Every structure is written in structure tokens, then in C-alpha cells.
């Protein structure tokens, strides 16, 4: 089984984890899209708004490719794990 984790860190301490398990019999595209949406929503929340993200010239594709976004003492990470 694969798991996509969205991890929020504040002041160096894990603040929140959202996990999206992918069982082999499931259509993984749906779960991947749901996890990516959660990641994007958390990044937008961290920045303040979608408009602020655009004003900072931050593209979600770049953030997603990096799997990480940080501002100040907070960060959002997306990572895959396997069990």
C-alpha cells in the first residue's frame, strides 16, 4: 500500500498530518488528486489567499514538484510512503 502524507510543520514541530492511503485495488488518480488538492489548500491557507500566491508569482506546479512550501516558521510538505 502507498500513502500520500500532507505534513504541516510549525516552529519545527509537526502540527498536522493528513494521510491518503492508496490500496492497490483503488483508482489511484482520484486519491492523488484529492491529496494534491489538500496540499494546495494548505499552501494557499499558509500564504493567505490564492491571489497572494499569484502575487508572489508562485505556481502550484512548482510547489508540488518541490513537494514543499515554507514561509516564516511554517511549512507544508507532501511525501509518499510505502507499507
QUISUL-V98010 format. One line per field, one symbol per residue. phi: phi as a letter, one per 20 degrees, with the letter a starting at -180 (. if undefined). A space follows every 10 residues. Layout:
BEGIN
phi=???
END
This chain:
BEGIN
phi=.dcdddddcc lmcfdbcddc fdegeeffgf ffffffffff gffffffpaf fffffeledf gfffffmabc bmdcbcccbd ccc
END
